[in-house]
Amino acid sequence: MEFIELAKLAGAVAVPVVAVAGLFYQMMAHALKPFRDDIAELRKEVHQIDVRLARVEEAVKNPA
């Protein structure tokens, strides 16, 4: 098999593989969207708690 034939075969195989991978990615992204939304909300809550903790630590370090 010559190089040009091998390149054509690789191109012919690559297109369906990329298409299937793209469809799989879209399916998984759609299926995982609720989890991403929950994680974003959880990060906001954790950040709020972290800010409150920092304020408490500063109040303890520097009493009025």
All heavy atoms as TSV, in Angstrom:
chain	resi	resn	atom	element	x	y	z
A	1	MET	N	N	0.847	-1.168	0.000
A	1	MET	CA	C	0.000	0.000	0.000
A	1	MET	C	C	0.896	1.236	0.000
A	1	MET	O	O	1.785	1.369	0.831
A	1	MET	CB	C	-0.886	-0.019	1.248
A	1	MET	CG	C	-1.843	1.132	1.318
A	1	MET	SD	S	-2.946	1.079	2.754
A	1	MET	CE	C	-4.228	0.026	2.150
A	2	GLU	N	N	0.642	2.119	-0.910
A	2	GLU	CA	C	1.430	3.331	-1.013
A	2	GLU	C	C	0.959	4.362	0.006
A	2	GLU	O	O	-0.135	4.266	0.556
A	2	GLU	CB	C	1.324	3.915	-2.420
A	2	GLU	CG	C	1.989	3.058	-3.478
A	2	GLU	CD	C	1.923	3.732	-4.835
A	2	GLU	OE1	O	1.799	4.973	-4.876
A	2	GLU	OE2	O	1.995	3.015	-5.836
A	3	PHE	N	N	1.804	5.341	0.227
A	3	PHE	CA	C	1.508	6.364	1.218
A	3	PHE	C	C	0.225	7.125	0.876
A	3	PHE	O	O	-0.577	7.422	1.758
A	3	PHE	CB	C	2.684	7.340	1.334
A	3	PHE	CG	C	2.423	8.442	2.318
A	3	PHE	CD1	C	2.447	8.197	3.676
A	3	PHE	CD2	C	2.128	9.726	1.881
A	3	PHE	CE1	C	2.203	9.204	4.583
A	3	PHE	CE2	C	1.878	10.733	2.784
A	3	PHE	CZ	C	1.913	10.479	4.135
A	4	ILE	N	N	0.018	7.444	-0.371
A	4	ILE	CA	C	-1.164	8.227	-0.773
A	4	ILE	C	C	-2.450	7.442	-0.493
A	4	ILE	O	O	-3.444	7.990	-0.061
A	4	ILE	CB	C	-1.055	8.690	-2.241
A	4	ILE	CG1	C	-2.098	9.765	-2.550
A	4	ILE	CG2	C	-1.228	7.555	-3.195
A	4	ILE	CD1	C	-1.782	11.085	-1.953
A	5	GLU	N	N	-2.402	6.124	-0.736
A	5	GLU	CA	C	-3.577	5.292	-0.458
A	5	GLU	C	C	-3.835	5.226	1.044
A	5	GLU	O	O	-4.988	5.266	1.491
A	5	GLU	CB	C	-3.372	3.895	-1.017
A	5	GLU	CG	C	-3.333	3.837	-2.532
A	5	GLU	CD	C	-2.935	2.458	-3.035
A	5	GLU	OE1	O	-2.630	1.587	-2.198
A	5	GLU	OE2	O	-2.933	2.279	-4.267
A	6	LEU	N	N	-2.775	5.137	1.810
A	6	LEU	CA	C	-2.903	5.117	3.265
A	6	LEU	C	C	-3.471	6.442	3.777
A	6	LEU	O	O	-4.326	6.461	4.666
A	6	LEU	CB	C	-1.541	4.842	3.898
A	6	LEU	CG	C	-1.532	4.688	5.416
A	6	LEU	CD1	C	-2.366	3.481	5.835
A	6	LEU	CD2	C	-0.106	4.546	5.914
A	7	ALA	N	N	-3.036	7.552	3.201
A	7	ALA	CA	C	-3.542	8.867	3.595
A	7	ALA	C	C	-5.029	8.999	3.264
A	7	ALA	O	O	-5.805	9.540	4.050
A	7	ALA	CB	C	-2.743	9.965	2.913
A	8	LYS	N	N	-5.434	8.493	2.104
A	8	LYS	CA	C	-6.850	8.539	1.727
A	8	LYS	C	C	-7.691	7.688	2.671
A	8	LYS	O	O	-8.776	8.084	3.081
A	8	LYS	CB	C	-7.032	8.054	0.288
A	8	LYS	CG	C	-6.552	9.017	-0.753
A	8	LYS	CD	C	-6.756	8.436	-2.146
A	8	LYS	CE	C	-6.207	9.332	-3.214
A	8	LYS	NZ	N	-6.367	8.753	-4.559
A	9	LEU	N	N	-7.180	6.519	3.023
A	9	LEU	CA	C	-7.890	5.636	3.938
A	9	LEU	C	C	-8.019	6.282	5.321
A	9	LEU	O	O	-9.083	6.241	5.941
A	9	LEU	CB	C	-7.159	4.291	4.052
A	9	LEU	CG	C	-7.794	3.265	4.983
A	9	LEU	CD1	C	-9.187	2.887	4.497
A	9	LEU	CD2	C	-6.914	2.040	5.092
A	10	ALA	N	N	-6.944	6.911	5.777
A	10	ALA	CA	C	-6.985	7.588	7.078
A	10	ALA	C	C	-7.994	8.729	7.058
A	10	ALA	O	O	-8.734	8.930	8.024
A	10	ALA	CB	C	-5.600	8.108	7.432
A	11	GLY	N	N	-8.048	9.467	5.975
A	11	GLY	CA	C	-9.028	10.552	5.848
A	11	GLY	C	C	-10.445	10.025	5.825
A	11	GLY	O	O	-11.352	10.603	6.423
A	12	ALA	N	N	-10.648	8.912	5.146
A	12	ALA	CA	C	-11.985	8.329	5.061
A	12	ALA	C	C	-12.444	7.797	6.416
A	12	ALA	O	O	-13.626	7.816	6.737
A	12	ALA	CB	C	-11.999	7.212	4.028
A	13	VAL	N	N	-11.517	7.321	7.224
A	13	VAL	CA	C	-11.858	6.791	8.545
A	13	VAL	C	C	-12.007	7.925	9.555
A	13	VAL	O	O	-12.839	7.858	10.459
A	13	VAL	CB	C	-10.786	5.777	9.001
A	13	VAL	CG1	C	-10.975	5.396	10.453
A	13	VAL	CG2	C	-10.831	4.546	8.112
A	14	ALA	N	N	-11.218	8.977	9.402
A	14	ALA	CA	C	-11.212	10.058	10.381
A	14	ALA	C	C	-12.534	10.808	10.422
A	14	ALA	O	O	-12.995	11.200	11.495
A	14	ALA	CB	C	-10.073	11.022	10.081
A	15	VAL	N	N	-13.166	11.025	9.290
A	15	VAL	CA	C	-14.407	11.801	9.251
A	15	VAL	C	C	-15.506	11.144	10.086
A	15	VAL	O	O	-16.098	11.796	10.950
A	15	VAL	CB	C	-14.853	12.047	7.792
A	15	VAL	CG1	C	-16.231	12.665	7.737
A	15	VAL	CG2	C	-13.830	12.927	7.088
A	16	PRO	N	N	-15.811	9.867	9.916
A	16	PRO	CA	C	-16.846	9.267	10.762
A	16	PRO	C	C	-16.456	9.199	12.240
A	16	PRO	O	O	-17.307	9.373	13.114
A	16	PRO	CB	C	-17.020	7.854	10.208
A	16	PRO	CG	C	-16.386	7.845	8.884
A	16	PRO	CD	C	-15.388	8.947	8.868
A	17	VAL	N	N	-15.179	8.981	12.509
A	17	VAL	CA	C	-14.736	8.921	13.908
A	17	VAL	C	C	-14.951	10.275	14.571
A	17	VAL	O	O	-15.454	10.354	15.704
A	17	VAL	CB	C	-13.257	8.480	13.999
A	17	VAL	CG1	C	-12.708	8.695	15.390
A	17	VAL	CG2	C	-13.118	7.032	13.579
A	18	VAL	N	N	-14.610	11.349	13.908
A	18	VAL	CA	C	-14.794	12.687	14.465
A	18	VAL	C	C	-16.282	12.991	14.620
A	18	VAL	O	O	-16.704	13.583	15.617
A	18	VAL	CB	C	-14.094	13.746	13.593
A	18	VAL	CG1	C	-14.480	15.149	14.010
A	18	VAL	CG2	C	-12.592	13.564	13.669
A	19	ALA	N	N	-17.092	12.579	13.666
A	19	ALA	CA	C	-18.533	12.819	13.763
A	19	ALA	C	C	-19.132	12.077	14.951
A	19	ALA	O	O	-19.928	12.645	15.717
A	19	ALA	CB	C	-19.214	12.382	12.461
A	20	VAL	N	N	-18.765	10.836	15.146
A	20	VAL	CA	C	-19.279	10.055	16.275
A	20	VAL	C	C	-18.787	10.658	17.585
A	20	VAL	O	O	-19.554	10.771	18.549
A	20	VAL	CB	C	-18.858	8.573	16.149
A	20	VAL	CG1	C	-19.130	7.818	17.427
A	20	VAL	CG2	C	-19.577	7.933	14.975
A	21	ALA	N	N	-17.539	11.077	17.633
A	21	ALA	CA	C	-17.005	11.694	18.853
A	21	ALA	C	C	-17.744	12.991	19.171
A	21	ALA	O	O	-18.057	13.272	20.327
A	21	ALA	CB	C	-15.512	11.949	18.705
A	22	GLY	N	N	-18.040	13.773	18.156
A	22	GLY	CA	C	-18.790	15.013	18.356
A	22	GLY	C	C	-20.195	14.751	18.876
A	22	GLY	O	O	-20.667	15.449	19.783
A	23	LEU	N	N	-20.865	13.767	18.323
A	23	LEU	CA	C	-22.207	13.429	18.802
A	23	LEU	C	C	-22.165	12.927	20.241
A	23	LEU	O	O	-23.009	13.287	21.067
A	23	LEU	CB	C	-22.839	12.369	17.897
A	23	LEU	CG	C	-23.257	12.850	16.515
A	23	LEU	CD1	C	-23.715	11.663	15.668
A	23	LEU	CD2	C	-24.365	13.872	16.617
A	24	PHE	N	N	-21.180	12.095	20.562
A	24	PHE	CA	C	-21.042	11.593	21.924
A	24	PHE	C	C	-20.785	12.737	22.891
A	24	PHE	O	O	-21.358	12.799	23.975
A	24	PHE	CB	C	-19.908	10.572	21.990
A	24	PHE	CG	C	-19.711	9.988	23.357
A	24	PHE	CD1	C	-20.624	9.087	23.879
A	24	PHE	CD2	C	-18.629	10.362	24.127
A	24	PHE	CE1	C	-20.450	8.555	25.141
A	24	PHE	CE2	C	-18.436	9.833	25.395
A	24	PHE	CZ	C	-19.361	8.930	25.904
A	25	TYR	N	N	-19.918	13.683	22.489
A	25	TYR	CA	C	-19.625	14.832	23.341
A	25	TYR	C	C	-20.896	15.645	23.599
A	25	TYR	O	O	-21.155	16.057	24.732
A	25	TYR	CB	C	-18.555	15.707	22.693
A	25	TYR	CG	C	-18.314	16.988	23.458
A	25	TYR	CD1	C	-17.537	16.973	24.607
A	25	TYR	CD2	C	-18.867	18.192	23.049
A	25	TYR	CE1	C	-17.316	18.129	25.330
A	25	TYR	CE2	C	-18.663	19.350	23.767
A	25	TYR	CZ	C	-17.884	19.310	24.899
A	25	TYR	OH	O	-17.687	20.466	25.613
A	26	GLN	N	N	-21.685	15.878	22.560
A	26	GLN	CA	C	-22.918	16.647	22.733
A	26	GLN	C	C	-23.898	15.929	23.651
A	26	GLN	O	O	-24.547	16.559	24.495
A	26	GLN	CB	C	-23.573	16.916	21.366
A	26	GLN	CG	C	-22.823	17.912	20.528
A	26	GLN	CD	C	-22.770	19.280	21.176
A	26	GLN	OE1	O	-23.698	19.706	21.840
A	26	GLN	NE2	N	-21.655	19.958	20.996
A	27	MET	N	N	-24.018	14.624	23.498
A	27	MET	CA	C	-24.918	13.858	24.363
A	27	MET	C	C	-24.475	13.949	25.816
A	27	MET	O	O	-25.292	14.158	26.716
A	27	MET	CB	C	-24.969	12.392	23.939
A	27	MET	CG	C	-25.727	12.144	22.662
A	27	MET	SD	S	-25.891	10.411	22.148
A	27	MET	CE	C	-24.795	9.501	23.137
A	28	MET	N	N	-23.183	13.786	26.055
A	28	MET	CA	C	-22.684	13.825	27.419
A	28	MET	C	C	-22.786	15.232	28.004
A	28	MET	O	O	-23.122	15.395	29.178
A	28	MET	CB	C	-21.237	13.334	27.474
A	28	MET	CG	C	-21.089	11.862	27.156
A	28	MET	SD	S	-22.204	10.778	28.073
A	28	MET	CE	C	-21.701	11.055	29.739
A	29	ALA	N	N	-22.522	16.251	27.208
A	29	ALA	CA	C	-22.638	17.631	27.691
A	29	ALA	C	C	-24.085	17.921	28.085
A	29	ALA	O	O	-24.340	18.560	29.110
A	29	ALA	CB	C	-22.167	18.613	26.615
A	30	HIS	N	N	-25.027	17.439	27.288
A	30	HIS	CA	C	-26.443	17.646	27.601
A	30	HIS	C	C	-26.836	16.872	28.856
A	30	HIS	O	O	-27.587	17.373	29.698
A	30	HIS	CB	C	-27.307	17.205	26.414
A	30	HIS	CG	C	-28.763	17.393	26.633
A	30	HIS	ND1	N	-29.346	18.640	26.672
A	30	HIS	CD2	C	-29.763	16.510	26.842
A	30	HIS	CE1	C	-30.641	18.497	26.901
A	30	HIS	NE2	N	-30.916	17.220	27.003
A	31	ALA	N	N	-26.322	15.668	29.005
A	31	ALA	CA	C	-26.673	14.841	30.169
A	31	ALA	C	C	-26.056	15.394	31.454
A	31	ALA	O	O	-26.644	15.264	32.533
A	31	ALA	CB	C	-26.214	13.406	29.938
A	32	LEU	N	N	-24.886	16.018	31.365
A	32	LEU	CA	C	-24.192	16.501	32.555
A	32	LEU	C	C	-24.512	17.951	32.906
A	32	LEU	O	O	-24.040	18.451	33.925
A	32	LEU	CB	C	-22.682	16.343	32.372
A	32	LEU	CG	C	-22.193	14.901	32.260
A	32	LEU	CD1	C	-20.708	14.874	31.972
A	32	LEU	CD2	C	-22.501	14.131	33.524
A	33	LYS	N	N	-25.325	18.626	32.094
A	33	LYS	CA	C	-25.650	20.039	32.353
A	33	LYS	C	C	-26.257	20.258	33.731
A	33	LYS	O	O	-25.856	21.195	34.433
A	33	LYS	CB	C	-26.556	20.594	31.279
A	33	LYS	CG	C	-26.780	22.088	31.414
A	33	LYS	CD	C	-27.545	22.626	30.249
A	33	LYS	CE	C	-27.771	24.115	30.279
A	33	LYS	NZ	N	-27.622	24.819	31.481
A	34	PRO	N	N	-27.212	19.443	34.202
A	34	PRO	CA	C	-27.749	19.672	35.555
A	34	PRO	C	C	-26.676	19.578	36.640
A	34	PRO	O	O	-26.708	20.335	37.611
A	34	PRO	CB	C	-28.792	18.569	35.725
A	34	PRO	CG	C	-29.161	18.153	34.357
A	34	PRO	CD	C	-27.946	18.383	33.523
A	35	PHE	N	N	-25.723	18.677	36.465
A	35	PHE	CA	C	-24.654	18.552	37.445
A	35	PHE	C	C	-23.768	19.794	37.444
A	35	PHE	O	O	-23.332	20.260	38.492
A	35	PHE	CB	C	-23.808	17.304	37.179
A	35	PHE	CG	C	-24.560	16.031	37.373
A	35	PHE	CD1	C	-24.830	15.204	36.297
A	35	PHE	CD2	C	-25.015	15.657	38.624
A	35	PHE	CE1	C	-25.532	14.026	36.470
A	35	PHE	CE2	C	-25.716	14.472	38.809
A	35	PHE	CZ	C	-25.973	13.662	37.729
A	36	ARG	N	N	-23.479	20.337	36.257
A	36	ARG	CA	C	-22.667	21.547	36.175
A	36	ARG	C	C	-23.371	22.713	36.849
A	36	ARG	O	O	-22.741	23.521	37.547
A	36	ARG	CB	C	-22.361	21.887	34.717
A	36	ARG	CG	C	-21.320	21.000	34.095
A	36	ARG	CD	C	-20.756	21.599	32.814
A	36	ARG	NE	N	-21.767	22.155	31.945
A	36	ARG	CZ	C	-22.196	21.575	30.825
A	36	ARG	NH1	N	-21.690	20.432	30.445
A	36	ARG	NH2	N	-23.117	22.147	30.089
A	37	ASP	N	N	-24.693	22.803	36.671
A	37	ASP	CA	C	-25.456	23.870	37.316
A	37	ASP	C	C	-25.421	23.717	38.830
A	37	ASP	O	O	-25.241	24.702	39.559
A	37	ASP	CB	C	-26.899	23.873	36.817
A	37	ASP	CG	C	-27.013	24.208	35.336
A	37	ASP	OD1	O	-26.046	24.771	34.773
A	37	ASP	OD2	O	-28.072	23.911	34.749
A	38	ASP	N	N	-25.572	22.484	39.316
A	38	ASP	CA	C	-25.515	22.238	40.761
A	38	ASP	C	C	-24.143	22.573	41.326
A	38	ASP	O	O	-24.026	23.158	42.406
A	38	ASP	CB	C	-25.855	20.782	41.077
A	38	ASP	CG	C	-27.318	20.459	40.845
A	38	ASP	OD1	O	-28.131	21.406	40.762
A	38	ASP	OD2	O	-27.641	19.254	40.752
A	39	ILE	N	N	-23.110	22.220	40.601
A	39	ILE	CA	C	-21.753	22.507	41.065
A	39	ILE	C	C	-21.512	24.012	41.100
A	39	ILE	O	O	-20.874	24.517	42.034
A	39	ILE	CB	C	-20.718	21.789	40.176
A	39	ILE	CG1	C	-20.787	20.284	40.441
A	39	ILE	CG2	C	-19.315	22.317	40.414
A	39	ILE	CD1	C	-19.954	19.455	39.505
A	40	ALA	N	N	-22.024	24.746	40.124
A	40	ALA	CA	C	-21.863	26.201	40.121
A	40	ALA	C	C	-22.554	26.819	41.333
A	40	ALA	O	O	-21.986	27.706	41.994
A	40	ALA	CB	C	-22.417	26.786	38.824
A	41	GLU	N	N	-23.760	26.353	41.656
A	41	GLU	CA	C	-24.461	26.855	42.831
A	41	GLU	C	C	-23.704	26.500	44.106
A	41	GLU	O	O	-23.588	27.333	45.017
A	41	GLU	CB	C	-25.875	26.288	42.885
A	41	GLU	CG	C	-26.805	26.823	41.822
A	41	GLU	CD	C	-28.171	26.168	41.873
A	41	GLU	OE1	O	-28.563	25.682	42.954
A	41	GLU	OE2	O	-28.854	26.149	40.839
A	42	LEU	N	N	-23.190	25.293	44.174
A	42	LEU	CA	C	-22.438	24.864	45.346
A	42	LEU	C	C	-21.175	25.702	45.530
A	42	LEU	O	O	-20.819	26.090	46.650
A	42	LEU	CB	C	-22.084	23.382	45.223
A	42	LEU	CG	C	-21.377	22.753	46.415
A	42	LEU	CD1	C	-22.272	22.816	47.648
A	42	LEU	CD2	C	-21.030	21.310	46.102
A	43	ARG	N	N	-20.498	26.017	44.438
A	43	ARG	CA	C	-19.302	26.863	44.525
A	43	ARG	C	C	-19.652	28.240	45.072
A	43	ARG	O	O	-18.899	28.818	45.868
A	43	ARG	CB	C	-18.652	27.000	43.152
A	43	ARG	CG	C	-17.869	25.795	42.741
A	43	ARG	CD	C	-17.181	26.019	41.414
A	43	ARG	NE	N	-16.419	24.848	41.055
A	43	ARG	CZ	C	-15.978	24.609	39.844
A	43	ARG	NH1	N	-16.216	25.463	38.873
A	43	ARG	NH2	N	-15.286	23.528	39.581
A	44	LYS	N	N	-20.798	28.796	44.643
A	44	LYS	CA	C	-21.222	30.099	45.157
A	44	LYS	C	C	-21.470	30.027	46.659
A	44	LYS	O	O	-21.062	30.918	47.406
A	44	LYS	CB	C	-22.490	30.569	44.442
A	44	LYS	CG	C	-22.263	31.016	43.023
A	44	LYS	CD	C	-23.561	31.430	42.378
A	44	LYS	CE	C	-23.375	31.733	40.907
A	44	LYS	NZ	N	-24.654	32.021	40.234
A	45	GLU	N	N	-22.142	28.976	47.099
A	45	GLU	CA	C	-22.425	28.816	48.519
A	45	GLU	C	C	-21.133	28.662	49.321
A	45	GLU	O	O	-20.981	29.266	50.382
A	45	GLU	CB	C	-23.337	27.614	48.751
A	45	GLU	CG	C	-24.739	27.807	48.223
A	45	GLU	CD	C	-25.580	26.539	48.328
A	45	GLU	OE1	O	-25.150	25.585	49.002
A	45	GLU	OE2	O	-26.669	26.532	47.732
A	46	VAL	N	N	-20.212	27.869	48.808
A	46	VAL	CA	C	-18.939	27.678	49.501
A	46	VAL	C	C	-18.174	28.997	49.572
A	46	VAL	O	O	-17.580	29.330	50.594
A	46	VAL	CB	C	-18.098	26.580	48.807
A	46	VAL	CG1	C	-16.673	26.563	49.323
A	46	VAL	CG2	C	-18.749	25.225	49.017
A	47	HIS	N	N	-18.221	29.767	48.509
A	47	HIS	CA	C	-17.545	31.063	48.498
A	47	HIS	C	C	-18.154	31.989	49.551
A	47	HIS	O	O	-17.422	32.687	50.275
A	47	HIS	CB	C	-17.627	31.697	47.113
A	47	HIS	CG	C	-17.016	33.059	47.056
A	47	HIS	ND1	N	-15.665	33.272	47.155
A	47	HIS	CD2	C	-17.579	34.288	46.936
A	47	HIS	CE1	C	-15.424	34.568	47.084
A	47	HIS	NE2	N	-16.563	35.202	46.961
A	48	GLN	N	N	-19.479	32.014	49.643
A	48	GLN	CA	C	-20.143	32.855	50.643
A	48	GLN	C	C	-19.734	32.445	52.050
A	48	GLN	O	O	-19.456	33.294	52.907
A	48	GLN	CB	C	-21.657	32.776	50.488
A	48	GLN	CG	C	-22.167	33.425	49.231
A	48	GLN	CD	C	-23.651	33.171	49.011
A	48	GLN	OE1	O	-24.265	32.398	49.725
A	48	GLN	NE2	N	-24.213	33.833	48.009
A	49	ILE	N	N	-19.675	31.159	52.294
A	49	ILE	CA	C	-19.256	30.673	53.616
A	49	ILE	C	C	-17.813	31.047	53.882
A	49	ILE	O	O	-17.450	31.462	54.986
A	49	ILE	CB	C	-19.475	29.148	53.717
A	49	ILE	CG1	C	-20.962	28.840	53.721
A	49	ILE	CG2	C	-18.799	28.586	54.952
A	49	ILE	CD1	C	-21.297	27.374	53.569
A	50	ASP	N	N	-16.967	30.940	52.868
A	50	ASP	CA	C	-15.561	31.287	53.015
A	50	ASP	C	C	-15.398	32.768	53.346
A	50	ASP	O	O	-14.574	33.141	54.187
A	50	ASP	CB	C	-14.803	30.924	51.735
A	50	ASP	CG	C	-13.308	30.985	51.921
A	50	ASP	OD1	O	-12.845	30.631	53.018
A	50	ASP	OD2	O	-12.614	31.377	50.961
A	51	VAL	N	N	-16.179	33.610	52.713
A	51	VAL	CA	C	-16.122	35.047	52.991
A	51	VAL	C	C	-16.555	35.314	54.428
A	51	VAL	O	O	-15.921	36.091	55.149
A	51	VAL	CB	C	-17.002	35.831	51.988
A	51	VAL	CG1	C	-17.202	37.266	52.428
A	51	VAL	CG2	C	-16.380	35.771	50.601
A	52	ARG	N	N	-17.634	34.670	54.863
A	52	ARG	CA	C	-18.090	34.848	56.244
A	52	ARG	C	C	-17.024	34.387	57.243
A	52	ARG	O	O	-16.784	35.042	58.255
A	52	ARG	CB	C	-19.384	34.076	56.484
A	52	ARG	CG	C	-20.568	34.682	55.804
A	52	ARG	CD	C	-21.830	33.946	56.215
A	52	ARG	NE	N	-22.770	33.997	55.121
A	52	ARG	CZ	C	-23.653	33.062	54.838
A	52	ARG	NH1	N	-23.730	31.983	55.582
A	52	ARG	NH2	N	-24.467	33.192	53.823
A	53	LEU	N	N	-16.405	33.255	56.950
A	53	LEU	CA	C	-15.347	32.750	57.826
A	53	LEU	C	C	-14.178	33.729	57.901
A	53	LEU	O	O	-13.614	33.956	58.983
A	53	LEU	CB	C	-14.845	31.406	57.305
A	53	LEU	CG	C	-15.299	30.193	58.101
A	53	LEU	CD1	C	-15.079	28.939	57.292
A	53	LEU	CD2	C	-14.576	30.112	59.406
A	54	ALA	N	N	-13.808	34.303	56.794
A	54	ALA	CA	C	-12.711	35.271	56.779
A	54	ALA	C	C	-13.065	36.485	57.627
A	54	ALA	O	O	-12.219	37.012	58.361
A	54	ALA	CB	C	-12.400	35.696	55.349
A	55	ARG	N	N	-14.314	36.920	57.554
A	55	ARG	CA	C	-14.741	38.061	58.368
A	55	ARG	C	C	-14.685	37.720	59.853
A	55	ARG	O	O	-14.261	38.537	60.672
A	55	ARG	CB	C	-16.153	38.498	57.979
A	55	ARG	CG	C	-16.213	39.165	56.632
A	55	ARG	CD	C	-17.610	39.560	56.268
A	55	ARG	NE	N	-17.646	40.146	54.937
A	55	ARG	CZ	C	-18.734	40.227	54.194
A	55	ARG	NH1	N	-19.893	39.763	54.651
A	55	ARG	NH2	N	-18.670	40.764	53.001
A	56	VAL	N	N	-15.100	36.498	60.205
A	56	VAL	CA	C	-15.053	36.072	61.602
A	56	VAL	C	C	-13.605	35.997	62.072
A	56	VAL	O	O	-13.277	36.441	63.176
A	56	VAL	CB	C	-15.779	34.720	61.786
A	56	VAL	CG1	C	-15.500	34.133	63.156
A	56	VAL	CG2	C	-17.270	34.878	61.557
A	57	GLU	N	N	-12.728	35.454	61.253
A	57	GLU	CA	C	-11.314	35.370	61.613
A	57	GLU	C	C	-10.721	36.752	61.843
A	57	GLU	O	O	-9.957	36.963	62.786
A	57	GLU	CB	C	-10.533	34.641	60.526
A	57	GLU	CG	C	-10.771	33.161	60.483
A	57	GLU	CD	C	-10.057	32.471	59.325
A	57	GLU	OE1	O	-9.482	33.177	58.464
A	57	GLU	OE2	O	-10.082	31.239	59.287
A	58	GLU	N	N	-11.061	37.704	60.988
A	58	GLU	CA	C	-10.556	39.063	61.154
A	58	GLU	C	C	-11.107	39.689	62.431
A	58	GLU	O	O	-10.406	40.404	63.150
A	58	GLU	CB	C	-10.923	39.931	59.952
A	58	GLU	CG	C	-10.091	39.653	58.726
A	58	GLU	CD	C	-8.619	39.934	58.955
A	58	GLU	OE1	O	-8.293	40.977	59.551
A	58	GLU	OE2	O	-7.803	39.078	58.556
A	59	ALA	N	N	-12.371	39.412	62.741
A	59	ALA	CA	C	-12.976	39.959	63.963
A	59	ALA	C	C	-12.311	39.359	65.204
A	59	ALA	O	O	-12.121	40.045	66.216
A	59	ALA	CB	C	-14.467	39.685	63.976
A	60	VAL	N	N	-11.949	38.086	65.141
A	60	VAL	CA	C	-11.296	37.441	66.276
A	60	VAL	C	C	-9.871	37.972	66.441
A	60	VAL	O	O	-9.395	38.189	67.560
A	60	VAL	CB	C	-11.315	35.901	66.108
A	60	VAL	CG1	C	-10.414	35.229	67.115
A	60	VAL	CG2	C	-12.727	35.384	66.198
A	61	LYS	N	N	-9.175	38.178	65.347
A	61	LYS	CA	C	-7.796	38.680	65.394
A	61	LYS	C	C	-7.759	40.111	65.914
A	61	LYS	O	O	-6.856	40.494	66.659
A	61	LYS	CB	C	-7.154	38.654	64.007
A	61	LYS	CG	C	-6.761	37.282	63.546
A	61	LYS	CD	C	-6.119	37.366	62.163
A	61	LYS	CE	C	-5.848	36.002	61.604
A	61	LYS	NZ	N	-5.294	36.098	60.229
A	62	ASN	N	N	-8.708	40.918	65.484
A	62	ASN	CA	C	-8.726	42.340	65.842
A	62	ASN	C	C	-10.016	42.679	66.587
A	62	ASN	O	O	-10.937	43.250	66.012
A	62	ASN	CB	C	-8.617	43.205	64.583
A	62	ASN	CG	C	-7.409	42.868	63.755
A	62	ASN	OD1	O	-6.352	42.617	64.299
A	62	ASN	ND2	N	-7.562	42.855	62.443
A	63	PRO	N	N	-10.094	42.359	67.879
A	63	PRO	CA	C	-11.328	42.677	68.608
A	63	PRO	C	C	-11.485	44.200	68.745
A	63	PRO	O	O	-10.513	44.935	68.841
A	63	PRO	CB	C	-11.138	42.017	69.970
A	63	PRO	CG	C	-9.697	41.728	70.090
A	63	PRO	CD	C	-9.118	41.700	68.705
A	64	ALA	N	N	-12.707	44.633	68.740
A	64	ALA	CA	C	-12.980	46.081	68.789
A	64	ALA	C	C	-12.728	46.678	70.140
A	64	ALA	O	O	-12.665	46.154	71.155
A	64	ALA	CB	C	-14.437	46.333	68.392
